[in-house]
Amino acid sequence: MPDTFPRANGMRVLADLNALRAIGAYKTGVHKPTFSEPHKQSLDWLVHKLPEAGLAAAIDGIGNVFGTSAKAGPKLLAGSHLESQNYAGWLDGPLGVVYALEAARALNADASLNGAVEVAAWCDEEGHFGHFLGSRSYVGQVTEADIDAARDRTSGRTMRAALADMGLAGRPRTNAEPGRHVGYLEAHIEQGDTLESEGLAVGVVTSIVGIWQYQINFVGAQNHAGTTRMAARKDAGLALAKFCVAIDERFPAACGPRTVWTTGRITLDPGAPSIIPGGAEMLFQIRDDDPTVIARLEGLLKAMAADVSAQGPCTVTVEKLRTGAPAMMNAGIQDAIEAASKALAGGRSVRMPSGAGHDAQMLATIMPAGMLFVPSIGGISHHWTENTADADIVTGAQVFVDACRRILTGWRIQSVCEGHDRE
């Protein structure tokens, strides 16, 4: 590839990431929940940085930051998020924002390049107040009633109060402008160990899983733990424990090759050692990128609950709390990332699905979307020890910028658009 093409400045990328890391620092990670002071400082940091890329910066009424360009030609949207999970890692989110900023700095100033990269930092991808509220708002999936109902999962603070504290009360929310962008590109740490274990530099994301969440309730009979015979008990806690084991025994025969399931919070009512629990509850989650697999597993889950209820001594009900449709990443954008990897990372890339949810799956509902992964050391994420080697961060930035260039210069733009139409 000729040296005249704009390249990422690796030292600048690392400096930006470390600047964000210093805001809300916690051990080797950060504590930067949505609408906290460190989150606000991070948004302000980005607003002041965007003009370096020739972008006009603004924060909308839900806390999304946008950098928009007046340059002629096609526009490619790129970004991620700046808040973190509680006491978590420094790269989950900011990596994608800084890569997008770097792509805009490298490409937008090139007068020979027709078009520009625009930058977005989506608010609350980590779900402190809801699921993907910022990106969902942009694609038209969040109502004012949704914002009225939103509460911080840790403190209970209303989203309206948080927006007011941020100085955003009454500010309009930005919606996508139809036809403005040829696509959306997001970078992220892998959050798994596939790339590291195989000595690869880049993951080309093929799909993002959907997340289905359930609350499973068990009803028995509360009674004295010392005087109630074992044969007469209706122990909801025991029924729950047996149900968890049964899931692990029966799901493997019905799942797909990449299906995962997890039992989250378990509660017993009343949860005292001298009282047989009359009620129990578990949160249960299934992830896959194939809705037919999810439908099959959901049917099995409900059938198992009906069997337990029929056999007694406890009854079981299954309530769906969340449905998250999977998203396929655009084939043309995947090709662009892979070509950039061949040029700048020695072709050390692999096509792979994402087992975690990302804002890209929301953007994929309205435009062609793609994702690039870089390795995670030890596969660790959502923990303050999360990390990626500097060399891998720089390589990822180089590939990301070149992928953006390829899309903007018309390299398979037609196939990118057609790929979205097919999907």
Secondary structure, DSSP 8 states (H G I E B T S, - for coil): --TTS----HHHHHHHHHHHHHTTEETTEE---TTSHHHHHHHHHHHHHGGGGT-EEEE-TTS-EEEE---SS-EEEEEEE----TTB-SSTTHHHHHHHHHHHHHHHT-TTS-SEEEEEEETTTT-SSSSSHHHHHHTT---HHHHHH-B-TTT--BHHHHHHHTT-TT-------TTSEEEEEEEEE-SSSHHHHTT-SEEEEEEE-EEEEEEEEEE---EETTTS-GGG---HHHHHHHHHHHHHHHGGGTS-TT-EEEEEEEEEES--TTEE-SEEEEEEEEEES-HHHHHHHHHHHHHHHHHHHHH-SSEEEEEEEEE---EE--HHHHHHHHHHHHHHSTT-EEEEEESS--THHHHTTTS-EEEEEE--GGG--SSTT----HHHHHHHHHHHHHHHHHHHTTTTHHHHHHHHHH-
